[in-house]
């Protein structure tokens, strides 16, 4: 597999890194919701010092998996278009949509 290293200049992340553009915010929002639900469910165990125990790694992994499965594929697709990342030389997506973001 041929790969090329590309340096992304400061301030360009919002334009060039597709996951930062489209996926990170909805994923973080959904995971924050799952965290808040976990905090408010009231069925936690506590340490001898009285501190609430953290969620298990299994719990967190299940939250991530459920969040990823619930993520609308259109969010990912639109992120590629917003970043002008396309296999089509004319700037259209495979669905024939023209990218007019710039």
FENNORJO-V214578 format. One line per field, one symbol per residue. ss: DSSP state (H for helix, E for strand, - for the rest). A space follows every 10 residues. Layout:
ss->???
//
This chain:
ss->---------- --HHHH-HHH HHHHHHHHHH HHHHHHHHHH -----E---- -E----HHHH HHHHHHHHHH --HHHHHHHH HH-------- -E-----E-- --
//
